[in-house]
Each structure stands twice: as C-alpha cells, then as structure tokens.
Amino acid sequence: MTHGTGSRGPVTDGRHTVVVGGGLAGVTTALALADAGVRVTLLEGRPRLGGLAFSFQRGELTVDNGQHVYLRCCTAYRWFLDRIEGAALAPLQDRLDVPVLDVARPAGRRLGRLRRDALPVPLHLGRSLATYPHLSLADRAKVGRAALALKGLDLADPALDTQDFGSWLAAHGQSRRAIEALWDLVGVATLNAVAGDASLGLAAMVFKTGLLSDPGAADIGWARVPLGDLHDRLARKALDSAGVRTEIRTRVTSVSQNGNGAWSIEVPGETIQADAVVLAVPQREAHDLLPAGALDVPERLLEIGTAPILNVHVVYDRKVLGRPFFTALGTPVQWVFDRTEASGLREGQYLALSQSAAQDEIDEPVAVLRERYLPELERLLPLTRGAEVKDFFVTRERTATFAPTPGVGRLRPGARTKASGLYLAGAWTATGWPATMESAVRSGVSAADAVLGALGRPRPRHLFEFEEAA
C-alpha cells in the first residue's frame, strides 16, 4: 500500500472515517471531513486519484483519458479547484463563446457562434440566437418560446423524471433541426444522451441552471494542464496537508459492521476499523460492498444504466486549428479541443475529439475510427488536408456516466443508508445533477455533511459557501 504523509492536518477527536474510492467524490468527502477535524483514511484501488478524470503517458505526450469541462454555474467543482489550489490551472472563459461549424449545408462549411452578451437573462442570449445561422428564422422564434417554457418548469416536480426531453421538445414546437443544432449540441455533451433518451428532469436542470439562471452561468472552463495535475497531484497534496491517510493500489474487498456498531473494512493484508464508512465508488461496486439491509431495494443500484464516451486523439505535424475548441454539425464529430500545450507536445498540434453517447462506436476498431474521423476533420479543418498524421489513438470509457434515462431519478439514492455510519457518494447519487464533475463533488459534500451530522461535528463553513453562490 502507498501511504500519504498527512502530517499537517487539524487536530482530530479520534473518531475515524474510511472513504472508499479516490475519485472526485471520495477526495471531496475526505477533504471536507479532515477540514472538520475528523481522522480520515482514503482507499483507492487504482495507482492514482481522480477516478475517470485522469491522465496517462503515451510516449512524450501527457494524455487526458477524455476532455472534461465545467461551467461557471458548477459552484461545487469551482470550490474543489480552490480547495486544491488549482483554479488558476483551469480558468473560465470571460464570456460564453462556442464556435459551431456546419458542414452539411449546400453552401458548404459555415461558422456560427453561441455566445452571450452582458445583459440579464434571457436577453443575454438574444442576439446570439437571432443571428445563429444554423437555424431558420421560424426555428429561432420557436426556440425562444421553448426556453421560456423550460424556465417555468418546477425542478422539484417528480413527474419531470418520468418524461423524455425529446418528446417535450417536439411538443413545444422544436423541429428535428432545432434539436440537432441547439438542444442536443449542449445536451449530449452535458447529459451523455440525445434528447429522446434523456430524462426531462435532468435536461431541464441543465438548461435552467446553465442557460436560464444567470447571464454567466454557462461560461466554459477547462484544464490548461493535464487532469492528473489537478485531480491526482494537487488533490494528493491537499489530502496530505489535511492529514488524510491516503492509500492507493488498495482495493476494498468487504465492508461489515461489528456488534458494537463500528465498521471493519477489509483490504489485502489488513482490516481497518472505523466509526463511519463512505462508499464513493461506482454504483455497481457500491452494490457489491453494501451489507444486507443498508438499502431497502439495493437492486435499484443495478438498474441505473451506464453510458459510454469515446475520445479520438489525433496528432498532426503542424497547426491545423486556430481556436481552443469548437463543436460541429452535419458530421459525426461532436466537440474538438486543442490539447497541444497541455500534453507537452513541442511540434505540430494535438486535437482531442470528445464523442458522447457513443453506444454505436465504443467498440469499433481503431482502424475503422481512423477511416471515419480523419476525412471528417478534413471537411471541418481545411489545413488538415496537407498535414501528416503523426499519431492516431482512441480512449474508451464504456461506463463513463450513469445513463440519464427517464425514471433514473427514483433509482438514485441519497448519501444516507439504513445502516448507521454507512454513507454513499458518487456522481450517480441523488445530487439533482447529471453525471458530471459537479455532481461528483456535490455528492462528496453531501456525504461529508451526513457523517458530520452523525458524529455531532460542526460543518466547516467554507465547505458550504458554494451553495450560497449557486
């Protein structure tokens, strides 16, 4: 096992919590508890922290497994970045600006933009929608009316979770083109599902919060360094400073409660005793570790589906893209990001294509994907036509997120279980958000709050400042 030093944390009262899982949910839980004076051990089976938002080496390249972005409205993840002293490494746009290339029109390749003005909601997007070239005049008018109807939905209404977003959009006058060129452009990237497969409740949450709450809510942020620098290196440094004992390459095999109410956590070669346990692992792993009676219907965790994300990585011998990112219509390509500087590439340009809701492609051979995507990049980026492809590879996350299907809301458990001292965290728990970094951090805060309540510890005020900013 690999140990963290944990020598500079706050004074604890001796009560011990074990957090199982070192993704964003687990790291958040551990930091929050340690900040409140609780003794914490964090156990992670992989050789690194960060969960599914991580980096790896490919020759001289430092590669993120996939492109991860966040929005200004992601107040919990922004708190997390501040807590690990990483905010400057993942800055936000000054103002929302998304280039949208369409290569399907008879007139050829055409650029549009989705951007906001410094005006109150909903006027902040008015000029952008009025001049958005990828929609007809009639579609633009209907989009505005649908947005107002969406703004009027009550996110607390459980009936929203039983409906699909695509049917709701169609019922509110949205054409197939409008769904493709606007609603799915945003929704597929944030929900990891097309509108017809997504819960209206989760979709409404995304659009109301991101586009219809505050003028700057949808401004985009992304890491200008490898994700491992944030979610592993800086996270581990913060955990050590907080006094957390961090064990990597340490897989938990069982969790059980003793007769005196304490918990025993089994790892290879050791049994760890704790007053409380937080399972911050994927839903199926949580199901396998749950003791009998911890949830009324534990099988519901297995009913929460998963959805894949495919990432296509292309290294060219020269610069072919002059902006940090763009999204596309009329092509299989979804979002393209320039990762040249972050990867450490010294010559040429490295582009990462993020392909969400990739059920049809996730198992395709690399050769097939190469034949499909290189010509598409040539359609989108003329400078690629004379460039040499120095490297082409893919990364696949077959269970990247939980599937945001209608009805998933009733399957997502809260932080507390029926077993005293046992708690759940993870983007798949009942945060109200889809499976994002924001949801993961919020789940960690909820789990920490539940543990602190049970231990009678005061909540550290700074941990909940993001709720006031939301």
RAJOUR-V475939 format. One line per field, one symbol per residue. phi: phi as a letter, one per 20 degrees, with the letter a starting at -180 (. if undefined). psi: psi as a letter, one per 40 degrees, with the letter a starting at -180 (. if undefined). Layout:
phi: ???
psi: ???
//
This chain:
phi: .ddefledfffdenfccddeodfffffggffffffenefcdddcffebeomedccbecmeeddefafdccdgfeffffgggffemcffecfegfbgbdfcedddfgfnfcdccdbddecffeffdgffffdffecfgffffffffffffffefefefffffedefffffffdmefgffffecffgefffeemafgfddfgffffffffffdcdbgegegecbfecggffeedfffffffffenfedcdlcefdacbdefenfdddecgnbddebebcdedcggfffgfeffgnfcfcfffffeffccecdcddcddebfccdcfabcccmbffdcccedgffenfdcnbddddddelegecgdffgfffffeeffffffecgfffdeeeebbbcccdfcfbffefgnfgfeeeefedeegndccbqgeffendffcgffffgffffffffffffemefffgffdffffef
psi: ihiidfefiihiedihhhhhhfaddddddddddddeehhhhhhhdieiiebegiiihgbeihhidihhiiidegdddddddddefedeegiiidhhhhhhhheeideahhhiihiiigiiheededddddeheeiidddddddddddddddeiheeheddeeiiddddddefehidddddecdddddddddfiideeihdddddddddddeedidedehhiiheiidddcecdddddddddeehhhhifghhdihihideeiihhhiheihhiidihhhgiiddddddehihedidgdeddeehiiiihhhhhhhieiheheidiiiiifidhchhihfdddeehdhaihhhhhgiffdeedeiidddddddddddddddgdeedeihhdihiiihgdfdiihfiheddeehiadiiehhehiiiideigeeiagiddddddddddddddddddefiihhdddedddde.
//
